[in-house]
């Protein structure tokens, strides 16, 4: 995987192509977040031991995010920031996901029939991506990924 990221151009409208491959480094409050998103105990236990990688390619507002998780299905998202897309959540529900720029971050709002949560994707530096998650009950979790 090419590992180039253009931090100053992250929220710009230029056709900048950038790719980042990151592996999970650390989690904070993730189990509680999953519990509040109606994820069963077995899947929460599996999440503690699963290693995941995010392979991200950005071309202006066009995002291609491929999440690879050991022993799990993983997921692939392709979207334009500012638009919506649908995906199946880990609890099995279909979600309508809205996306928007929030400063230098991308905010995703995931809405299913039973819950709504937010995910903010932040590039902290050239080697660190943080997913900030907030559950329907307000639990804030972080997933910290380091460049591979």
N, C-alpha and C positions, 0 to 999 in steps of 0.2 A: 504494500500500500504506500502510495506517495504521502509523505507527511509534511505538507506545506499549509500554513494558515496565515491569512492576511488579517490580523487584528484590526488595523485602522479601517479596513474596508468592510468589516463584518456587517454593519447595518446599511451599507451603501447600495446604490442602484446599478453600479457597474457590473459588468459580466465577469466578475472575478471568480475563477475556479479554484476552490481550495478543498483539500481532503485532509481529514484527521482520523486516525485510528487510535482509540483509547481503550484501556482495560480497567476494570473495577479495582480501585485502590482501597476505598474505605466507605462504610455506610454509617449513618447516624439516624436512629429512630425509625429505621425502615420497617421493622416488624410491626410496630404500632401503627404506622401509616397503612400497611397492607391490611391489618386487622380492621381498621376503620373504613377500608374500602371493600369490606365484605369478602376478603380472601380467606379461604379456609386454612386451618392449622397445618395440614400436610403441605400445601403450596407455600405457606409462610416458612415452614421448616426447610423446605427445598431451597427457598430464596436465600437462606443464610449460607448455604454451601455452594451455590451456583456461581460460577465466574462468568462475567459477561463483558463483551466488547461492543463499542459503538464505532461504526465506520461511517463517517459523515462526509458528504460531498456537498459543497455549496457553490452555486453559480448565480450570483446576485441574490434574488429572493427565492430562487428555486433550491429546495433542500431534498437531499436523498440520504436517509438515515437507515442503516442496516444494523440491527442489534442481534448479535450472535451470543447465545448463552449455552454453556456446556450442559448437555443432557436435557435441554428445553427447546421449545419450538422457536423462540426468537421472534423478531418481527421486522418488517420492512415498511418504511414510511416514505412516500414521495409527495411533496406538497409545495405550494407557493405560500410564503409567509403573507398573511393577510386573508387567506382563504380557509375553508374548512375541508376536512376529510373524515372518513369513518374508519374505525378499527375495532377489533375485538379486544376487550380488556382481559387481564389475568383472571378476573372472576367469571369470565365467560359472557359478559354482557357486551352488546354493541354500543359503541360510544360515538357521538358526534364531537369532533375535535376542532375547536377554533384556534387559529394561530395569529399572533401579532408580534411586531417588534415592541419591546419595552426597553428603551435605551439601547444598550449594546447586547441585550439578551433576547431570546425568543421565548414568548409565553404561550403555552398550550393550555387551554381549558377543555377538560374531558367531561362530557355530560352523558350519563346513561339514564335509564328509567329510574334507577334507585339512588344515584349519587352524582355529585360533581366534585372534581378535584382539579388542582392546577399543578403544572410542571413548568419550571423555568429552566431553560438550558443556558448556562453561562460559561463563557470561555474566560477563566481566571487569568491565565497566562498561556504562553505558547505550548505548555506541556500539561495543563490541567483544565479539565472540563468538570463543572459541577451541575448536577441536576438537583434543583430545589423543588421539593414536593410538598403540597399542603393538602391534607385530608379534608373530607367534609366536616369533620369535628374540630379542625384547626391544628392538628398535629403537624409539625413541620419536620420533614426528613430531608436528608442530603445523601446523595450518592456521588462520590468523588472518584473521578477517572483520571488516570495518568496516561500520557502518550506512550505508545509501545514502540 
